[in-house]
Amino acid sequence: MQSTQTLDLLKIKHPIIQGPFGGGLSTVEMVSTVSNLGGLGSFGVHYLEAEGILGVASEIREKTSNPFALNLWVSDHDPEARDYSTDAYDRAWRLFEPLYRELNLPKPEQPPRFHPSFEEQVEAILEAQPDVFSFVFGIPPARVLADCKARGITTVGAATTLAEAQALEAADVDVILATGFEAGGHRPSFLDRAEDSLMGTMPLTRVISEMCSKPVIAAGGIVDAGGIEAALSLGAGAAQLGTAFLACAESGTVDQHRAALFSDRSASSVLTRAYTGRLARGMSNRLIKDMQAVAAQLPPFPVQAWFVAPLRAASIAAGDDEFLSLYANQAAPLLKHRKTADLMADLIAGIA
C-alpha cells in the first residue's frame, strides 16, 4: 500500500529515486536516464541562480517526458554567515592562508553574497513546475507549499529525526524523506544540530512510517536492490540512492572521486564540516585532516565552501583528491556499476 501510494504521488514506475547532487554533481544526462527508465531522476539546483534553474529544467525536458525532481536547500546561509563582516572574512582567511600559499593560489575576494537566495530560487522552481520539488535543511513557507499543490507539484521534504518528520507532516508536505546518518553527503537537519540528529536509516524509516501518515522514502546507505527491499519492508514506499549513482560515469563528479569510491578507501567514511561548514559524510583526505585541526574555528556555511572551492579546483587540476569533497555513504564497498543504465537495470531486476 505504502509503495503504491508513493509511486502514484511521484508518478513513477519503480520505487527508485536518484539522489539530487548539488555543486555541479548532478547532470541532465543522469537525471533523464533515470526518469526514462521509470525511476525519479533528481537534480540538485541549490547552487544555481534562478535563470540557471530554469535552464536546467528546460534541458531535462528536452531529454525526457517523464517526471523528474528539482531540489533546493531551504536554508541558504547559516545564521552566522548572514551579513558576514570583513573582519570575520579575514579571520576565516587566516585559517586557509597557509594552504593557499602552498598551492600558489590568490586570496579570493569576499563576494556580495556567498550563495544564491532561496527566495529567488523557489520562484524559479514554481515557474519551472517540475513534477517533484524536493528540499532539505528546512521547510518552505506555507505560501510556497500551497502554490506547489495548486500547480500539481509533489513536495518531498527531508527529515533526520521523528520531530523533523512531524514538522513536515504538520506543514502538509506530500512525502517525507527519512535520511539516516549512513548517507553520503550532507546531513540535512533543521531542528537540532546535525551532530545530535544521527538516527540510522533503519530505525528512522520504521519510526516515521509508523508515527506519521505521510508516505516515506528511505535514504542513507542504500546502494543495491537488497537495500531497497529492506527499506520497503520497513514501511518505505521507495528508496533514494545517492552514492550508487554518484559513482556512475554520467554524474558530474571527477575521475579521482570515482576511483576512490571503487577502492578500499570506501570502507571508511567520516562526518565532517570541512567541505562546506555543514556536516557531511565522505572519505577522509588531507582537506578533512587539516580542517580537523581547526574544527572549532571553521567558518559557517557557505563561507567555508567559498574558501574550499579553489582548493578543490587545484586538486582537480593536479589530478589528486587531497582537497576534494569525497562524498560516500557507509555501504560504498558494495558499489558495482559504473553506468546509470546498468545500475537501473540491476535495481529493477532485483526488486521485481
TITI-790665 format. One record per residue (C-alpha): x negated, y negated, z; residue in three letters. Coordinates in steps of 0.001 Angstrom, whole numbers, plus 500000, padded with zeros to 6 digits. Example, Ala and Ser with C-alpha at 12.3 -4.5 7.8 and 13.67 -1.06 7.14 Angstrom:
BEGIN
487700504500507800ALA486330501060507140SER
% end
This chain:
BEGIN
500000500000500000MET497243497564501011GLN495266498297497852SER498272497916495561THR499265494618497167GLN495718493263496861THR495331494340493236LEU498672492758492383ASP497713489467494035LEU494338489358492296LEU495842490676489037LYS493060493239488615ILE492989496947487770LYS490234498157490108HIS489507497210493766PRO486106495784492840ILE485123492157493393ILE481749490887492274GLN480334488614494951GLY480081484927493992PRO476471483778493975PHE475542480117494283GLY472356478332493352GLY472339479472489751GLY472509483192490561LEU475997483601489076SER476240483831485301THR479075483660482805VAL477890486946481289GLU478146488846484568MET481492487344485589VAL483092488038482221SER481695491583482077THR483155492488485476VAL486510490909484648SER486685492548481221ASN486131495938482885LEU489022495474485299GLY487306494031488366GLY487235490441489565LEU484223488511488350GLY483337485587490625SER481190482504490030PHE479720480525492931GLY480046476849491950VAL479249475130495257HIS476028473658493860TYR477734472093490830LEU479319468688490361GLU482929468572489168ALA482009468343485492GLU479813471424485789GLY482633473396487416ILE484985472583484553LEU482287473606482085GLY481713476970483764VAL485446477749483804ALA485668476937480110SER482684479151479282GLU484110482081481234ILE487436481768479398ARG485602481979476099GLU484388485466477103LYS487369486918478962THR491116486509479151SER491215488480482398ASN491354486989485917PRO488215485516487477PHE487363483615490656ALA485550480372491370LEU484001479993494818ASN483219476896496924LEU481685476098500295TRP484290474089502238VAL481627472576504486SER479252470858502067ASP476936469429504774HIS476168470392508349ASP477312467552510627PRO473705466582511392GLU472963466181507680ALA475599463531507044ARG474182460011506922ASP470718461557507209TYR468267458802508152SER464938458038506551THR463219458766509863ASP464896462196510077ALA463890462912506491TYR460267462023507236ASP460269464263510311ARG461560467132508190ALA458952466397505550TRP456143466826508069ARG457187470472508538LEU456788471117504814PHE453865468849504018GLU451122471484504538PRO452860473903502140LEU453412471194499539TYR449770470159499802ARG448638473789499418GLU450754474169496264LEU449859470709494904ASN453481469567494997LEU454557465947495440PRO456848464845498235LYS460460464983496986PRO462331461693497160GLU465280461530499525GLN468404461705497338PRO471522459546497759PRO473260462781498798ARG471875466277499146PHE474857468264497881HIS477969467728495767PRO481143466667497587SER483673469398498354PHE486497466908497915GLU485406466197494342GLU484620469843493627GLN488013471130494757VAL489800468699492471GLU487845470279489614ALA488894473735490839ILE492541472692490728LEU492087471263487250GLU490240474369486021ALA493003476539487516GLN491150479852487882PRO493246482883488771ASP491492483042492141VAL489922480336494305PHE487689481871496976SER485939479862499659PHE483570480192502596VAL482471478069505569PHE485927476868506482GLY489496476354505328ILE490526473797502688PRO493081471144503648PRO496734472203503634ALA497358469980500619ARG494798471921498588VAL496225475300499587LEU499740474134498751ALA498533472857495383ASP496928476246494697CYS500234478001495361LYS502074475566493096ALA499588476262490304ARG499620480050490764GLY496052480197492084ILE495463483022494585THR493342481912497563THR490738484083499305VAL489043482889502497GLY486031484439504219ALA486099485430507897ALA483266486731510053THR485417487183513180THR489007488005514075LEU489541484407515235ALA488500483115511806GLU490810485622510105ALA493682484475512300GLN492923480850511422ALA493021481729507717LEU496297483565508199GLU497790480608510081ALA496828478395507132ALA498657480833504809ASP495596481768502789VAL496629484641500491ASP493788487125501100VAL491156487444503842ILE487591488472503027LEU486153490360506018ALA482429489622505842THR480254491852508004GLY476756490974509185PHE475298493666506895GLU475950491395503912ALA473148489806501962GLY473240486047501524GLY474835483530503854HIS476888484190506974ARG479950482001506254PRO481052481474509870SER483059478344510631PHE484440478558514179LEU481369479634516158ASP477639479736515493ARG476763482293512849ALA474367483933515307GLU477355484522517608ASP479566485901514827SER477755489096513905LEU480511491681513672MET479877494646511372GLY481873495277508203THR483475498476509511MET484990497156512770PRO485738493733511278LEU487678495204508366THR489600497550510637ARG490432494914513233VAL491563492303510701ILE493631494780508690SER495408495885511881GLU495869492483513501MET496587490247510514CYS499373490603507973SER497382489311505004LYS495634491667502554PRO491955492241503327VAL488865492550501152ILE485835494160502818ALA482346492764502197ALA478912493491503588GLY476582496416502951GLY478705497908500150ILE476779498931497034VAL478488502051495661ASP481766503934495279ALA481307505637498639GLY481157502248500316GLY484294501101498511ILE486165504249499522GLU485093503773503140ALA486364500176503049ALA489705501267501601LEU490068503931504285SER489642501242506953LEU492572499224505620GLY490953497016502988ALA492716496600499663GLY489452496033497776ALA485726495620498330ALA483349492840497388GLN479829493786496299LEU477087491195496112GLY473617492733496232THR474518495559493831ALA475494493017491176PHE472648490643492024LEU470197493440491148ALA471615493725487625CYS469951492121484628ALA472938489862483955GLU472629487980487252SER470737484713487391GLY468008485887489744THR464399486356488680VAL462388489495487979ASP460402489153491215GLN463616489336493233HIS464919492351491312ARG461593494129491725ALA461774493620495488ALA465365494913495587LEU464282498149493904PHE461195498541496111SER460594499937499585ASP460872496370500917ARG464646496561500514SER464837498907503511ALA464277495943505819SER466060492600505853SER466335489803508384VAL468695486994509295LEU467086483587508830THR467817479895508398ARG464671479445506313ALA466379479429502919TYR468885476617503332THR469296475754507003GLY472274478121507312ARG471967481696508500LEU471440484186505680ALA470179487748505200ARG467248488535502963GLY463960490392502682MET461015488941504547SER458346486936502753ASN455966484091503519ARG458733481488503490LEU460586483255506291ILE457434483899508304LYS456180480312508034ASP459584478850508855MET459973481169511839GLN457060479395513492ALA459027476123513436VAL462541477595513557ALA463790475224516252ALA462761472200514177GLN464241473186510804LEU466467470518509279PRO470165471228508740PRO471902472338505545PHE471453471127502859PRO468278469225503789VAL466360472464504345GLN467497473697500931ALA466314470441499356TRP462772470926500659PHE462680474658499865VAL463751474236496218ALA460334473020494921PRO458602475829496815LEU460904478354495150ARG460197476835491736ALA456461477095492409ALA456820480797493285SER458768481470490116ILE456113479704488054ALA453345481664489774ALA455122484983489299GLY455249485795493019ASP458067485950495559ASP456420484239498527GLU458878481329498618PHE461945482885497000LEU465276483412498716SER465217487215498579LEU468867487869499391TYR469632491544500113ALA472158493481502146ASN471370496336504512GLN472340499040502005ALA469934497823499314ALA467849501038499374PRO470848502726497686LEU470714500467494620LEU470581502396491326LYS471923500315488472HIS470242497549486505ARG473125496787484132LYS476506495405485146THR478457497678482782ALA476661500769484146ASP477344499720487728LEU481014499112486981MET481365502464485197ALA479844504300488163ASP482030502463490681LEU485217503055488710ILE484455506746488192ALA483615507191491877GLY486873505746493193ILE489171507209490522ALA
% end
